Structures are given as C-alpha cells and as structure tokens.
C-alpha cells in the first residue's frame, strides 16, 4: 500500500460521490421551475447522444456499421442485450474480415 | 420500506444483468491498466469499489505516475463525473421518497447504465429508488470483481485498443438511446447535442464534450418548447 496512491483513490472517490450526491442535493434545495423540469426531461437523451456522437465521429466503418446494426436490432427486437451483443458481433465480423 | 422496496431492487438487478455482461470487458481493462500502472491488487479493488466510475478510472490510470498524481486524478474524476450532477436530479421523483443511508446508498450506486434503466422504469411508473440501488449493487459487484480479475490476469490478455470488444460499451449507449426516444420533440435537442459534443471533443481536451453536449441539447429542448409549444404538451420528468 502506497500513501500517495491511497490519497489519490480517496480524492477520486470523494470527487465522484460529491457529483453523485451534490446534483440531487442542490436541486432538492432549490424549487425546480417548469423550465428547469423541461431541461431535466431532455438531459437523458442529450447526455447519451453526447457520449456516442464524438466516438462515432472519431471512429471508422467498424463503429458506424456496428452502431447502425445496434440501432436496427434495438428497433426490431427491443432487447438491450441482444442489440448490444448483435451489434458488437457485427462490428467484430467487420473488423476480422474487412 | 416504502420507496425502497426489495421487489424494486430485484427488478433492477434483473434488468441490469445483460448490461453488466457488456461492462465486464471494461472492468477487465481497468484492472489490466491498474496492474500496469503499478497499483496493488488491493489498491485496484479499492479504486473500483470506492470510486466506482469507469471513465474517470480509465482517464486517471492512463495518466498515472509515481508518486500518484493526487490532484490531477481528483480533478479528472470531478470533470468526467460532472454529468452525474445532471443525472441525480432526473431521478428526484424516486429519491425524494428516501432519506438517510438509503438515499446515500442509492446515489452512490448511480452509474450510467443503471441510471438509464432507472429513468426508463420511472417513466413507465415501475419500481422506486430500490431499483436504482439494486441494479447498481449488481453492477458494483461485477465492476469490482472484473477489476480484480483484470489485475490478476495482468499481461496475459491485452486486447489492442481498437479491438471490437471495446465497441460493446459504445453499443450499450447507442442501444439505450432507442427506448429513450419520447417523440419528435427529442429530434432537435439530440441533433444539437451531437453537434455540440463533436465540436467540443475536437476543440477541448478531456471529456468536457459530455457535459457541454448534454447541456446544449437540453437547453435546445427548452428553447424549442418556449418558441413553439408542442401539442399535446411534452411529457417532462414523469412523476
């Protein structure tokens, strides 16, 4: 066990919990206006798009084909695990043979 | 316990099960990275168990040094996890009904995948804060377990950075976007989020693009409702 390593882990853990707890705490101590509630309703979709878009932009055909396959599978079978496994499998096939 | 039921915990754990399978490779990668960075098995386990935030750990371990970069790792965790500040309040209809350790534990267990499933369940009127906790607890066990396994495996398995196994994480987020679609009103905000996040990822270092894109997209949603109120009124954060 190393002192600076443990301190770094402690710092990371406290910072992360502060984010997890702080946002909820803050919003429960201010009265959310209708505008704020509207914004919160849009956050989930916008957040996940913001994960995915830069990765697809920086990626190549493997990510694009795998991503498209994942969306199509999700729309057709409506099953998260099948869509993820299928999309990844198709990306893997592309990566292996093309 | 009202608002924190065992039934909801079990439902959450069942729902998140396929997603934790997708998470396993990343736990292994974090373990491998931790081992490469010189962390002991205990330290790697502590980091995954206490911090429990994959992207922050990947970022910190990618820039690890001896002695450990205490301030840089803490700041990286803060910036990467700013999105959690935005995620907690979305689940307020559930969280407002629990207090004390149950509230703390539910929020501690909030990670991307189980949060997304929780939002979906909440909007359908299923479960309570127990769903967030139960789904998070299973995720936590798999996260810590696969980190330890990755550390033990050491250099034995070392997939290249472009290996398609890493695409599984991206696929999880892509797939989650499909059930999150509430209707045409979500179109413009998502386009704005995509453009804002891509531009930010090119212009700014680190992971600011997640926070910038999420804020830009959701503010675009607000603006769109202000300028042209949709009919019927948009379903907001569903109670």
Boltz contact constraints between the chains, C-beta under 6 A:
constraints:
  - contact:
      token1: [A, 4]
      token2: [B, 67]
      max_distance: 6.0
  - contact:
      token1: [A, 4]
      token2: [B, 68]
      max_distance: 6.0
  - contact:
      token1: [A, 5]
      token2: [B, 43]
      max_distance: 6.0
  - contact:
      token1: [A, 5]
      token2: [B, 68]
      max_distance: 6.0
  - contact:
      token1: [A, 7]
      token2: [B, 70]
      max_distance: 6.0
  - contact:
      token1: [A, 8]
      token2: [B, 68]
      max_distance: 6.0
  - contact:
      token1: [A, 8]
      token2: [B, 70]
      max_distance: 6.0
  - contact:
      token1: [A, 8]
      token2: [B, 73]
      max_distance: 6.0
  - contact:
      token1: [A, 9]
      token2: [B, 46]
      max_distance: 6.0
  - contact:
      token1: [A, 9]
      token2: [B, 47]
      max_distance: 6.0
  - contact:
      token1: [A, 11]
      token2: [B, 70]
      max_distance: 6.0
  - contact:
      token1: [A, 11]
      token2: [B, 74]
      max_distance: 6.0
  - contact:
      token1: [A, 12]
      token2: [B, 51]
      max_distance: 6.0
  - contact:
      token1: [A, 12]
      token2: [B, 73]
      max_distance: 6.0
  - contact:
      token1: [A, 12]
      token2: [B, 74]
      max_distance: 6.0
  - contact:
      token1: [A, 12]
      token2: [B, 77]
      max_distance: 6.0
  - contact:
      token1: [A, 13]
      token2: [B, 50]
      max_distance: 6.0
  - contact:
      token1: [A, 13]
      token2: [B, 51]
      max_distance: 6.0
  - contact:
      token1: [A, 15]
      token2: [B, 74]
      max_distance: 6.0
  - contact:
      token1: [A, 15]
      token2: [B, 77]
      max_distance: 6.0
  - contact:
      token1: [A, 15]
      token2: [B, 78]
      max_distance: 6.0
  - contact:
      token1: [A, 16]
      token2: [B, 51]
      max_distance: 6.0
  - contact:
      token1: [A, 16]
      token2: [B, 53]
      max_distance: 6.0
  - contact:
      token1: [A, 16]
      token2: [B, 77]
      max_distance: 6.0
  - contact:
      token1: [A, 16]
      token2: [B, 81]
      max_distance: 6.0
  - contact:
      token1: [A, 19]
      token2: [B, 81]
      max_distance: 6.0
  - contact:
      token1: [A, 19]
      token2: [B, 84]
      max_distance: 6.0
  - contact:
      token1: [A, 19]
      token2: [B, 85]
      max_distance: 6.0
  - contact:
      token1: [A, 20]
      token2: [B, 84]
      max_distance: 6.0
  - contact:
      token1: [A, 20]
      token2: [B, 107]
      max_distance: 6.0
  - contact:
      token1: [A, 20]
      token2: [B, 110]
      max_distance: 6.0
  - contact:
      token1: [A, 21]
      token2: [B, 107]
      max_distance: 6.0
  - contact:
      token1: [A, 22]
      token2: [B, 85]
      max_distance: 6.0
  - contact:
      token1: [A, 23]
      token2: [B, 85]
      max_distance: 6.0
  - contact:
      token1: [A, 23]
      token2: [B, 88]
      max_distance: 6.0
  - contact:
      token1: [A, 23]
      token2: [B, 89]
      max_distance: 6.0
  - contact:
      token1: [A, 24]
      token2: [B, 88]
      max_distance: 6.0
  - contact:
      token1: [A, 24]
      token2: [B, 89]
      max_distance: 6.0
  - contact:
      token1: [A, 24]
      token2: [B, 95]
      max_distance: 6.0
  - contact:
      token1: [A, 27]
      token2: [B, 89]
      max_distance: 6.0
  - contact:
      token1: [A, 35]
      token2: [B, 222]
      max_distance: 6.0
  - contact:
      token1: [A, 37]
      token2: [B, 236]
      max_distance: 6.0
  - contact:
      token1: [A, 37]
      token2: [B, 237]
      max_distance: 6.0
  - contact:
      token1: [A, 38]
      token2: [B, 222]
      max_distance: 6.0
  - contact:
      token1: [A, 38]
      token2: [B, 225]
      max_distance: 6.0
  - contact:
      token1: [A, 38]
      token2: [B, 236]
      max_distance: 6.0
  - contact:
      token1: [A, 39]
      token2: [B, 218]
      max_distance: 6.0
  - contact:
      token1: [A, 39]
      token2: [B, 222]
      max_distance: 6.0
  - contact:
      token1: [A, 40]
      token2: [B, 89]
      max_distance: 6.0
  - contact:
      token1: [A, 40]
      token2: [B, 90]
      max_distance: 6.0
  - contact:
      token1: [A, 40]
      token2: [B, 237]
      max_distance: 6.0
  - contact:
      token1: [A, 41]
      token2: [B, 236]
      max_distance: 6.0
  - contact:
      token1: [A, 41]
      token2: [B, 237]
      max_distance: 6.0
  - contact:
      token1: [A, 42]
      token2: [B, 189]
      max_distance: 6.0
  - contact:
      token1: [A, 42]
      token2: [B, 218]
      max_distance: 6.0
  - contact:
      token1: [A, 42]
      token2: [B, 221]
      max_distance: 6.0
  - contact:
      token1: [A, 43]
      token2: [B, 86]
      max_distance: 6.0
  - contact:
      token1: [A, 43]
      token2: [B, 90]
      max_distance: 6.0
  - contact:
      token1: [A, 43]
      token2: [B, 214]
      max_distance: 6.0
  - contact:
      token1: [A, 43]
      token2: [B, 218]
      max_distance: 6.0
  - contact:
      token1: [A, 44]
      token2: [B, 119]
      max_distance: 6.0
  - contact:
      token1: [A, 44]
      token2: [B, 180]
      max_distance: 6.0
  - contact:
      token1: [A, 45]
      token2: [B, 180]
      max_distance: 6.0
  - contact:
      token1: [A, 45]
      token2: [B, 186]
      max_distance: 6.0
  - contact:
      token1: [A, 45]
      token2: [B, 190]
      max_distance: 6.0
  - contact:
      token1: [A, 46]
      token2: [B, 189]
      max_distance: 6.0
  - contact:
      token1: [A, 46]
      token2: [B, 193]
      max_distance: 6.0
  - contact:
      token1: [A, 46]
      token2: [B, 214]
      max_distance: 6.0
  - contact:
      token1: [A, 46]
      token2: [B, 217]
      max_distance: 6.0
  - contact:
      token1: [A, 46]
      token2: [B, 218]
      max_distance: 6.0
  - contact:
      token1: [A, 47]
      token2: [B, 214]
      max_distance: 6.0
  - contact:
      token1: [A, 48]
      token2: [B, 173]
      max_distance: 6.0
  - contact:
      token1: [A, 48]
      token2: [B, 176]
      max_distance: 6.0
  - contact:
      token1: [A, 48]
      token2: [B, 177]
      max_distance: 6.0
  - contact:
      token1: [A, 49]
      token2: [B, 190]
      max_distance: 6.0
  - contact:
      token1: [A, 49]
      token2: [B, 193]
      max_distance: 6.0
  - contact:
      token1: [A, 49]
      token2: [B, 194]
      max_distance: 6.0
  - contact:
      token1: [A, 50]
      token2: [B, 193]
      max_distance: 6.0
  - contact:
      token1: [A, 50]
      token2: [B, 197]
      max_distance: 6.0
  - contact:
      token1: [A, 50]
      token2: [B, 210]
      max_distance: 6.0
  - contact:
      token1: [A, 50]
      token2: [B, 213]
      max_distance: 6.0
  - contact:
      token1: [A, 50]
      token2: [B, 214]
      max_distance: 6.0
  - contact:
      token1: [A, 51]
      token2: [B, 173]
      max_distance: 6.0
  - contact:
      token1: [A, 52]
      token2: [B, 173]
      max_distance: 6.0
  - contact:
      token1: [A, 52]
      token2: [B, 174]
      max_distance: 6.0
  - contact:
      token1: [A, 53]
      token2: [B, 194]
      max_distance: 6.0
  - contact:
      token1: [A, 53]
      token2: [B, 197]
      max_distance: 6.0
  - contact:
      token1: [A, 53]
      token2: [B, 198]
      max_distance: 6.0
  - contact:
      token1: [A, 54]
      token2: [B, 197]
      max_distance: 6.0
  - contact:
      token1: [A, 54]
      token2: [B, 198]
      max_distance: 6.0
  - contact:
      token1: [A, 54]
      token2: [B, 201]
      max_distance: 6.0
  - contact:
      token1: [A, 54]
      token2: [B, 209]
      max_distance: 6.0
  - contact:
      token1: [A, 55]
      token2: [B, 170]
      max_distance: 6.0
  - contact:
      token1: [A, 57]
      token2: [B, 198]
      max_distance: 6.0
  - contact:
      token1: [A, 66]
      token2: [B, 167]
      max_distance: 6.0
  - contact:
      token1: [A, 67]
      token2: [B, 174]
      max_distance: 6.0
  - contact:
      token1: [A, 70]
      token2: [B, 171]
      max_distance: 6.0
  - contact:
      token1: [A, 70]
      token2: [B, 174]
      max_distance: 6.0
  - contact:
      token1: [A, 70]
      token2: [B, 175]
      max_distance: 6.0
  - contact:
      token1: [A, 74]
      token2: [B, 175]
      max_distance: 6.0
  - contact:
      token1: [A, 74]
      token2: [B, 178]
      max_distance: 6.0
  - contact:
      token1: [A, 80]
      token2: [B, 18]
      max_distance: 6.0
  - contact:
      token1: [A, 80]
      token2: [B, 175]
      max_distance: 6.0
  - contact:
      token1: [A, 81]
      token2: [B, 18]
      max_distance: 6.0
  - contact:
      token1: [A, 83]
      token2: [B, 175]
      max_distance: 6.0
  - contact:
      token1: [A, 84]
      token2: [B, 22]
      max_distance: 6.0
  - contact:
      token1: [A, 84]
      token2: [B, 171]
      max_distance: 6.0
  - contact:
      token1: [A, 84]
      token2: [B, 172]
      max_distance: 6.0
  - contact:
      token1: [A, 84]
      token2: [B, 175]
      max_distance: 6.0
  - contact:
      token1: [A, 87]
      token2: [B, 171]
      max_distance: 6.0
  - contact:
      token1: [A, 88]
      token2: [B, 167]
      max_distance: 6.0
  - contact:
      token1: [A, 88]
      token2: [B, 168]
      max_distance: 6.0
  - contact:
      token1: [A, 88]
      token2: [B, 171]
      max_distance: 6.0
  - contact:
      token1: [A, 91]
      token2: [B, 164]
      max_distance: 6.0
  - contact:
      token1: [A, 91]
      token2: [B, 167]
      max_distance: 6.0
  - contact:
      token1: [A, 92]
      token2: [B, 164]
      max_distance: 6.0
  - contact:
      token1: [A, 95]
      token2: [B, 164]
      max_distance: 6.0
